[in-house]
Amino acid sequence: MITNQDKELLAKKGISEIQIESQLLCFAKGFPYLKLDSAASIGKGILELDAETQKEYLSAWEEYIKGDKTIVKFVPASGAASRMFKNLFEFLEADNNGPVTTFEKDFFAHVANFAFYEDLNAVCLKNEKQDIPSLINSGNYKAVVANLLNENGLNYGSLPKGLLKFHKYIDGARTPMEEHLAEGAMYASGKSGKVNVHFTVSTEHRKLFEALVEEKKEKYSKNFNVEYCVSFSEQKPSTDTVAADKDNKPFRNEDGSLLFRPGGHGALIENLNDLDADIVFIKNIDNVVPDKLKEDTILYKKLIAGVLVALQSQAFKYLELLDSGKYTAEQIREIIQFVQKKLFCKNPETKVLEDADLVLYLKNKLNRPMRVCGMVKNVGEPGGGPFLAYNTDGTVSLQILESSQIDMSDSKSKDMFEKGTHFNPVDLVCSVRDYKGHKFDLTKFVDPATGFISNKSKNGKDLKALELPGLWNGAMSDWSTVFVEVPLSTFNPVKTVNDLLRPQHQND
């Protein structure tokens, strides 16, 4: 089945034949659904922080950043913005010359409110010898959109979201990448005043990102009185997955070569694993707001970080106690309570475990990466939901699950999913070192049985694509996980270009 040509390609990508076999087996067997205990909610896995508790956790974070720990802000930024402009691409292809849909009418009615308006106007003058108002008045709407999306214009249809102008300011417009630099200065700088920001980018856009950082870094350093250390990485070729045909055989291109596809955001666990950090904040590239609206974001970032370092500190103390061998039965009961009540990990077997096995179990549950995830109230946006789910070892713990991981033919599971009160806006803070200061190998905490298969096509032929366990889903399945409610004001994604017209993205 594997040809010499295949072997050369595998060697180039750093993928073994065993991995290919394993991936093809996934296509044949599929992935099991996760068994649910219940949807997480306030009082049942999701913490609601009152004013007093907030003070404690803010203080815990402020104390933590006085030390010599390395804090990194990790931003997945590799996706192209093409989906953001889907409606406008459709308008270009449509028979109508003017706006017909509500989306199209809103776009043209408010085009001057976009942060990229000045750039778009300049490129229209250059290419069409007319400004935007003149083009609209003469009914040449498509020229405006073509200059926004196409290569001879602003090329926004092919650029990543991180490089598009999102917000207006008096001193010029900002891209999401710049907003993340600003955010980093507000909650992720340690006592040294250094802000570490890491972007995962696609190979073809890396140079554009690097050039923009080079151009803007000094300005933000002066504005916020910090020093930036900005780094980049790309999804590793070794995390690509082989595509399969309808018979679960490797899908081959017309030249006979194997077709590989990116393994989805779950591949980024490798990039996260390569970071030299103590604490890592993770947030999507497009979930940013102008400075005047950042207050809630900053507050809750510090709060969830405070929850994390407080829990981590307690877990480390318990691990040192267990290591010493000098503990009482009462202290063991206290540690069990901590694992159950504070880390939300329950095991019905703890009552019957022998002392030595019980200590080993507690050590395993305490000595692993930890994450605290912000959860917002469910307003019907797509995204993973918070659940208490069964793990392979029989324990029940908090997990962020996508709909593809849930058996929707089971009425009970479907009901849990549909009635979920919260969802995950990708707002995480992670602790990635153990109590002895050693970095965890994060790849060892992935549940490989939580990937999923999607149906795609290439050159008119159907194929199956394999997505690796999602970064904040199965890739962090075996982490200690805690959920905290955060306000909706911290969640402002930009899924379509017209989202930039919402008040949260206007900076008047």
C-alpha positions as CSV (number, residue, x, y, z in Angstrom):
1,M,0.0,0.0,0.0
2,I,2.9,2.4,0.8
3,T,5.0,3.2,-2.3
4,N,8.5,4.5,-2.4
5,Q,7.1,7.9,-3.4
6,D,4.9,7.8,-0.3
7,K,7.9,6.9,1.9
8,E,9.8,10.0,0.6
9,L,6.8,12.2,1.4
10,L,6.4,10.7,4.9
11,A,10.1,11.2,5.7
12,K,9.8,14.9,4.5
13,K,6.8,15.5,6.8
14,G,8.2,13.5,9.7
15,I,5.3,11.1,9.8
16,S,5.8,7.4,10.4
17,E,4.0,4.5,8.5
18,I,2.6,3.4,11.9
19,Q,0.9,6.8,12.2
20,I,-0.6,6.4,8.8
21,E,-1.9,3.0,9.6
22,S,-3.3,4.3,12.9
23,Q,-5.1,7.2,11.1
24,L,-6.6,4.9,8.5
25,L,-7.8,2.7,11.3
26,C,-9.6,5.7,12.7
27,F,-11.5,6.2,9.4
28,A,-12.5,2.5,9.5
29,K,-13.5,2.4,13.2
30,G,-14.7,6.0,13.7
31,F,-14.5,7.7,17.1
32,P,-16.6,6.8,20.1
33,Y,-18.9,9.4,21.5
34,L,-18.1,10.6,25.0
35,K,-20.3,9.4,27.8
36,L,-21.8,12.4,29.6
37,D,-22.6,12.7,33.3
38,S,-24.3,16.2,32.9
39,A,-23.9,19.6,31.4
40,A,-21.9,21.9,33.6
41,S,-23.7,24.9,35.1
42,I,-23.3,27.5,37.9
43,G,-22.9,25.5,41.1
44,K,-22.3,22.3,39.1
45,G,-18.8,22.7,37.7
46,I,-18.9,26.4,36.8
47,L,-17.7,28.9,39.5
48,E,-19.5,32.2,39.9
49,L,-17.1,34.7,41.6
50,D,-18.6,37.2,44.0
51,A,-17.0,40.5,44.8
52,E,-15.1,39.1,47.9
53,T,-13.8,36.1,46.1
54,Q,-12.7,38.3,43.2
55,K,-10.5,40.4,45.5
56,E,-8.8,37.2,46.7
57,Y,-8.1,35.9,43.2
58,L,-6.9,39.3,41.9
59,S,-4.6,39.5,44.9
60,A,-3.3,35.9,44.1
61,W,-2.5,36.9,40.5
62,E,-0.8,40.3,41.5
63,E,1.3,38.4,44.0
64,Y,2.2,35.7,41.4
65,I,3.5,38.2,38.8
66,K,5.9,39.7,41.3
67,G,7.9,36.5,41.0
68,D,10.3,35.3,38.3
69,K,7.7,33.2,36.4
70,T,7.5,33.3,32.6
71,I,4.0,34.3,31.3
72,V,3.1,33.8,27.7
73,K,0.1,34.9,25.7
74,F,-0.6,32.3,23.0
75,V,-2.7,33.3,20.0
76,P,-3.7,30.9,17.3
77,A,-3.6,33.2,14.2
78,S,-3.1,31.0,11.2
79,G,-6.6,30.9,9.7
80,A,-7.3,32.9,6.5
81,A,-10.1,35.4,6.7
82,S,-11.8,34.1,3.6
83,R,-14.9,32.9,5.6
84,M,-15.2,36.4,7.1
85,F,-16.0,37.7,3.5
86,K,-18.1,34.8,2.3
87,N,-21.2,37.0,1.8
88,L,-19.1,39.5,-0.2
89,F,-17.5,36.8,-2.4
90,E,-21.1,35.7,-3.1
91,F,-22.1,39.2,-4.0
92,L,-19.2,39.4,-6.5
93,E,-20.4,36.2,-8.2
94,A,-24.1,37.1,-8.2
95,D,-26.1,38.5,-11.1
96,N,-27.2,41.6,-9.3
97,N,-25.0,44.7,-9.6
98,G,-26.2,46.4,-6.4
99,P,-26.9,45.3,-2.9
100,V,-29.9,43.0,-2.5
101,T,-29.5,41.1,0.8
102,T,-29.7,42.8,4.2
103,F,-26.0,41.9,4.7
104,E,-25.0,43.7,1.4
105,K,-27.1,46.7,2.2
106,D,-25.6,47.1,5.7
107,F,-22.1,46.7,4.3
108,F,-22.5,49.6,1.8
109,A,-24.6,51.8,4.0
110,H,-21.9,51.8,6.7
111,V,-18.8,51.2,4.6
112,A,-17.2,54.5,6.0
113,N,-17.4,53.1,9.5
114,F,-14.9,50.3,8.8
115,A,-11.3,50.8,10.1
116,F,-10.0,49.8,6.6
117,Y,-12.1,52.5,4.9
118,E,-9.2,54.9,4.2
119,D,-7.0,52.1,2.8
120,L,-9.9,50.9,0.6
121,N,-10.7,54.4,-0.6
122,A,-7.0,54.9,-1.6
123,V,-6.8,51.7,-3.5
124,C,-10.2,52.5,-5.3
125,L,-8.7,55.9,-6.4
126,K,-5.6,54.2,-7.6
127,N,-7.3,51.3,-9.5
128,E,-10.7,52.8,-10.5
129,K,-9.7,56.5,-10.6
130,Q,-12.8,57.1,-8.4
131,D,-13.4,57.2,-4.6
132,I,-15.8,55.0,-2.8
133,P,-18.8,57.5,-2.7
134,S,-18.4,58.1,-6.5
135,L,-18.3,54.4,-7.2
136,I,-21.4,53.7,-5.1
137,N,-23.3,56.7,-6.6
138,S,-22.6,55.4,-10.1
139,G,-23.8,51.9,-9.1
140,N,-20.4,50.3,-9.4
141,Y,-20.7,48.5,-6.1
142,K,-18.7,45.5,-7.2
143,A,-15.6,47.5,-7.9
144,V,-15.6,48.5,-4.2
145,V,-15.8,44.8,-3.0
146,A,-13.3,43.6,-5.7
147,N,-10.8,46.2,-4.4
148,L,-11.3,45.0,-0.9
149,L,-11.0,41.3,-1.5
150,N,-8.7,40.8,-4.6
151,E,-5.0,40.7,-4.9
152,N,-4.7,43.9,-6.9
153,G,-6.6,45.7,-4.1
154,L,-6.2,45.2,-0.3
155,N,-6.3,41.4,-0.8
156,Y,-8.3,41.0,2.4
157,G,-10.0,37.9,1.0
158,S,-6.6,36.0,1.2
159,L,-5.0,37.5,4.3
160,P,-5.3,36.1,7.8
161,K,-7.7,37.9,10.3
162,G,-4.7,39.0,12.4
163,L,-3.5,41.4,9.7
164,L,-6.8,43.1,8.9
165,K,-7.6,46.5,10.2
166,F,-10.4,46.0,12.8
167,H,-10.6,49.2,15.0
168,K,-10.2,52.9,14.4
169,Y,-8.0,55.1,16.7
170,I,-7.0,58.7,16.6
171,D,-3.4,57.6,15.8
172,G,-4.5,55.1,13.1
173,A,-6.3,51.8,12.8
174,R,-5.3,48.6,14.7
175,T,-5.2,45.0,13.5
176,P,-6.2,42.2,15.9
177,M,-2.5,41.3,16.2
178,E,-1.9,44.8,17.7
179,E,-4.8,44.5,20.0
180,H,-3.3,41.3,21.4
181,L,0.0,43.2,22.0
182,A,-2.0,45.9,23.9
183,E,-3.9,43.2,25.9
184,G,-0.6,41.4,26.8
185,A,0.7,44.6,28.3
186,M,-2.4,45.0,30.4
187,Y,-2.5,41.5,32.1
188,A,0.5,39.3,31.1
189,S,3.6,41.4,32.0
190,G,5.6,40.2,34.9
191,K,7.8,42.3,37.3
192,S,10.4,42.6,34.6
193,G,8.0,44.5,32.4
194,K,8.5,41.9,29.6
195,V,5.4,40.8,27.6
196,N,5.8,37.5,25.8
197,V,3.3,37.0,22.9
198,H,3.4,33.9,20.7
199,F,1.4,33.7,17.5
200,T,0.9,30.5,15.5
201,V,0.8,31.5,11.8
202,S,0.6,29.9,8.4
203,T,3.9,29.7,6.5
204,E,2.8,31.9,3.6
205,H,1.8,34.8,6.0
206,R,4.7,34.6,8.5
207,K,6.8,37.3,6.9
208,L,3.8,39.7,6.8
209,F,3.2,39.1,10.6
210,E,6.9,39.6,11.3
211,A,7.0,42.8,9.3
212,L,4.0,44.2,11.1
213,V,5.4,43.4,14.5
214,E,8.7,45.0,13.5
215,E,6.9,48.1,12.3
216,K,4.6,48.5,15.4
217,K,6.5,47.0,18.4
218,E,8.3,50.2,19.4
219,K,5.1,52.2,19.4
220,Y,3.3,49.8,21.8
221,S,6.4,49.4,24.0
222,K,6.3,53.2,24.5
223,N,2.5,53.4,24.9
224,F,2.5,50.8,27.6
225,N,6.0,51.1,29.0
226,V,6.8,47.4,28.5
227,E,9.3,45.3,26.5
228,Y,7.8,42.9,24.0
229,C,9.2,39.5,23.1
230,V,7.1,38.4,20.1
231,S,7.6,34.9,18.7
232,F,6.0,32.9,15.9
233,S,5.5,29.2,15.0
234,E,3.8,27.3,12.3
235,Q,1.7,24.1,12.4
236,K,4.1,21.2,12.1
237,P,3.9,19.1,8.9
238,S,4.2,16.1,11.2
239,T,0.7,16.9,12.5
240,D,-1.0,16.7,9.0
241,T,-3.3,13.8,8.6
242,V,-3.8,11.5,5.6
243,A,-7.1,11.8,3.7
244,A,-9.1,8.7,3.0
245,D,-11.5,7.7,0.2
246,K,-15.0,6.2,0.7
247,D,-13.4,2.7,1.3
248,N,-11.1,4.1,4.0
249,K,-8.1,3.7,1.7
250,P,-5.5,6.5,1.4
251,F,-6.9,9.2,-0.9
252,R,-4.5,9.9,-3.8
253,N,-4.0,13.0,-5.9
254,E,-4.0,12.8,-9.7
255,D,-0.3,12.3,-9.7
256,G,-0.6,9.3,-7.3
257,S,0.7,11.1,-4.3
258,L,-0.9,10.8,-0.9
259,L,-3.2,13.7,0.1
260,F,-2.5,15.2,3.5
261,R,-4.6,17.8,5.2
262,P,-3.9,20.1,8.3
263,G,-5.0,18.3,11.4
264,G,-7.1,21.2,12.7
265,H,-6.3,23.4,15.8
266,G,-5.6,20.3,17.9
267,A,-2.2,20.1,16.1
268,L,-1.3,23.3,18.0
269,I,-0.8,21.2,21.2
270,E,2.7,20.6,19.7
271,N,3.3,24.4,19.4
272,L,2.1,25.0,22.9
273,N,4.3,22.2,24.1
274,D,7.4,23.9,22.6
275,L,6.9,27.0,24.6
276,D,9.2,27.7,27.6
277,A,6.6,29.1,30.0
278,D,5.0,28.7,33.5
279,I,1.6,30.2,32.7
280,V,0.0,30.5,29.2
281,F,-3.0,32.5,28.3
282,I,-4.9,31.3,25.2
283,K,-7.3,33.3,23.2
284,N,-8.5,33.4,19.6
285,I,-7.1,36.1,17.3
286,D,-10.4,37.7,16.4
287,N,-11.8,38.1,19.9
288,V,-10.5,41.6,20.6
289,V,-12.1,45.0,21.4
290,P,-10.8,48.6,21.4
291,D,-9.0,49.8,24.5
292,K,-12.0,51.7,25.9
293,L,-13.9,48.4,26.1
294,K,-11.0,46.2,27.4
295,E,-11.8,46.7,31.1
296,D,-13.9,43.5,31.6
297,T,-11.5,41.5,29.5
298,I,-8.5,42.5,31.6
299,L,-10.3,42.0,34.9
300,Y,-11.5,38.5,34.0
301,K,-8.2,37.5,32.5
302,K,-6.5,38.4,35.9
303,L,-9.3,36.6,37.8
304,I,-9.1,33.3,36.0
305,A,-5.3,33.5,36.2
306,G,-5.7,34.1,40.0
307,V,-8.0,31.1,40.3
308,L,-5.3,29.0,38.5
309,V,-2.3,30.0,40.6
310,A,-4.3,29.6,43.8
311,L,-5.3,26.1,42.8
312,Q,-1.9,25.3,41.5
313,S,-0.2,26.5,44.8
314,Q,-2.5,24.2,46.8
315,A,-2.0,21.2,44.5
316,F,1.8,21.7,44.7
317,K,1.6,21.7,48.6
318,Y,-0.4,18.5,48.6
319,L,2.1,16.8,46.2
320,E,5.0,17.7,48.4
321,L,3.2,16.3,51.4
322,L,2.5,13.1,49.6
323,D,6.1,12.9,48.5
324,S,7.3,13.3,52.1
325,G,5.3,10.2,53.1
326,K,4.5,12.0,56.4
327,Y,0.7,12.5,56.2
328,T,-2.3,11.5,58.3
329,A,-5.5,9.9,57.3
330,E,-7.2,13.2,57.9
331,Q,-4.9,14.9,55.4
332,I,-5.6,12.3,52.8
333,R,-9.3,12.9,53.2
334,E,-8.6,16.6,52.7
335,I,-6.7,16.0,49.5
336,I,-9.6,13.8,48.2
337,Q,-12.0,16.6,48.9
338,F,-9.7,19.1,47.1
339,V,-9.6,16.8,44.0
340,Q,-13.3,16.3,44.0
341,K,-14.6,19.7,45.1
342,K,-12.0,22.1,43.7
343,L,-10.7,20.2,40.7
344,F,-14.1,18.7,39.9
345,C,-12.6,15.2,39.4
346,K,-14.7,12.4,40.9
347,N,-13.9,8.7,41.2
348,P,-16.3,6.3,42.8
349,E,-13.5,3.9,43.3
350,T,-11.6,6.1,45.9
351,K,-13.6,4.4,48.7
352,V,-12.3,0.9,47.9
353,L,-8.7,1.8,46.9
354,E,-5.9,0.5,49.1
355,D,-3.8,3.2,50.8
356,A,-0.8,2.9,48.4
357,D,-3.1,2.9,45.3
358,L,-5.1,5.8,46.7
359,V,-1.9,7.9,47.2
360,L,-0.8,7.0,43.6
361,Y,-4.2,8.0,42.2
362,L,-4.1,11.4,44.0
363,K,-0.6,12.1,42.8
364,N,-1.6,11.3,39.2
365,K,-4.6,13.7,39.5
366,L,-2.7,16.5,41.1
367,N,0.5,16.3,39.1
368,R,-0.8,17.2,35.6
369,P,-1.3,20.3,33.6
370,M,-4.0,22.6,34.8
371,R,-6.3,25.0,33.0
372,V,-9.0,27.5,34.1
373,C,-11.4,28.3,31.3
374,G,-13.8,31.2,31.1
375,M,-17.4,30.3,30.2
376,V,-20.0,32.7,28.9
377,K,-23.7,32.3,28.9
378,N,-25.1,30.5,25.9
379,V,-26.5,32.9,23.4
380,G,-26.6,30.4,20.5
381,E,-23.1,31.1,19.2
382,P,-21.3,28.0,17.8
383,G,-18.7,26.6,20.1
384,G,-17.8,23.9,22.5
385,G,-19.9,23.4,25.7
386,P,-18.8,22.7,29.3
387,F,-19.7,19.2,30.5
388,L,-19.0,16.7,33.2
389,A,-17.9,13.6,31.2
390,Y,-16.6,10.1,31.9
391,N,-12.9,9.5,31.2
392,T,-11.2,6.3,30.1
393,D,-10.1,5.6,33.7
394,G,-13.7,5.7,35.0
395,T,-13.4,9.2,36.6
396,V,-15.8,12.0,35.8
397,S,-14.2,15.4,35.1
398,L,-14.9,18.7,33.4
399,Q,-14.4,18.7,29.6
400,I,-15.1,21.2,26.8
401,L,-16.9,19.1,24.1
402,E,-18.0,19.9,20.6
403,S,-21.3,18.6,19.2
404,S,-19.4,16.0,17.0
405,Q,-18.2,14.3,20.3
406,I,-21.8,13.9,21.6
407,D,-24.2,11.2,20.5
408,M,-27.1,13.2,19.2
409,S,-29.2,10.1,18.6
410,D,-29.3,9.6,22.3
411,S,-32.1,11.8,23.5
412,K,-30.6,12.3,27.0
413,S,-27.2,13.5,25.6
414,K,-28.9,15.6,22.9
415,D,-31.1,17.3,25.6
416,M,-28.0,18.0,27.8
417,F,-26.2,19.6,24.8
418,E,-29.2,21.7,23.7
419,K,-30.1,22.9,27.2
420,G,-26.5,23.8,28.1
421,T,-26.4,27.2,29.9
422,H,-22.8,28.1,28.9
423,F,-20.3,27.7,26.1
424,N,-16.5,28.2,25.8
425,P,-15.3,31.3,24.0
426,V,-11.7,30.0,23.9
427,D,-10.6,31.9,27.0
428,L,-8.1,29.8,28.8
429,V,-5.2,30.2,31.2
430,C,-2.9,27.2,31.6
431,S,-0.2,26.0,34.0
432,V,2.3,23.7,32.2
433,R,5.0,22.9,34.8
434,D,4.9,20.3,37.6
435,Y,5.5,21.0,41.3
436,K,9.2,20.4,40.8
437,G,9.4,23.0,38.1
438,H,9.7,20.6,35.2
439,K,7.8,21.2,32.0
440,F,5.0,18.7,31.3
441,D,5.1,16.9,28.0
442,L,1.6,18.0,26.9
443,T,1.4,15.4,24.2
444,K,1.0,12.7,26.9
445,F,-2.2,14.2,28.1
446,V,-4.1,14.0,24.8
447,D,-7.0,11.6,24.4
448,P,-6.5,10.2,20.9
449,A,-10.0,8.8,20.8
450,T,-11.5,12.3,20.7
451,G,-10.7,13.3,17.1
452,F,-13.4,13.5,14.5
453,I,-14.0,12.8,10.8
454,S,-15.5,15.3,8.3
455,N,-16.5,14.8,4.7
456,K,-14.8,17.0,2.1
457,S,-14.0,16.8,-1.6
458,K,-11.1,17.5,-3.9
459,N,-11.4,17.9,-7.7
460,G,-15.0,16.7,-7.5
461,K,-14.0,13.5,-5.6
462,D,-15.4,12.8,-2.1
463,L,-12.9,12.3,0.7
464,K,-12.8,11.9,4.4
465,A,-10.6,14.2,6.5
466,L,-9.3,13.5,10.0
467,E,-9.3,16.2,12.6
468,L,-7.0,15.7,15.6
469,P,-8.5,16.1,19.1
470,G,-9.2,19.9,19.4
471,L,-6.7,22.0,21.3
472,W,-9.1,22.9,24.1
473,N,-11.1,19.7,23.7
474,G,-9.5,16.2,23.5
475,A,-5.9,17.6,23.4
476,M,-6.4,18.8,27.0
477,S,-8.6,15.9,28.0
478,D,-6.3,14.7,30.8
479,W,-5.7,18.1,32.3
480,S,-7.1,19.3,35.6
481,T,-9.9,21.6,34.4
482,V,-11.9,24.3,36.2
483,F,-14.6,26.5,34.7
484,V,-15.3,30.1,35.7
485,E,-18.2,32.2,34.4
486,V,-17.1,35.3,32.6
487,P,-19.4,38.1,31.2
488,L,-20.5,38.2,27.6
489,S,-18.7,41.5,27.2
490,T,-15.4,39.5,27.1
491,F,-16.6,37.6,24.0
492,N,-16.6,39.7,20.8
493,P,-15.6,37.4,17.9
494,V,-15.6,38.6,14.3
495,K,-17.1,35.9,12.2
496,T,-18.2,38.2,9.3
497,V,-16.9,41.6,8.1
498,N,-20.2,43.2,9.2
499,D,-19.5,42.1,12.8
500,L,-17.0,45.0,12.8
501,L,-20.0,47.4,12.6
502,R,-21.2,46.2,16.0
503,P,-20.8,48.8,18.8
504,Q,-18.1,46.5,20.4
505,H,-15.9,47.1,17.4
506,Q,-16.6,50.8,16.8
507,N,-14.3,53.2,18.5
508,D,-16.1,56.5,18.1
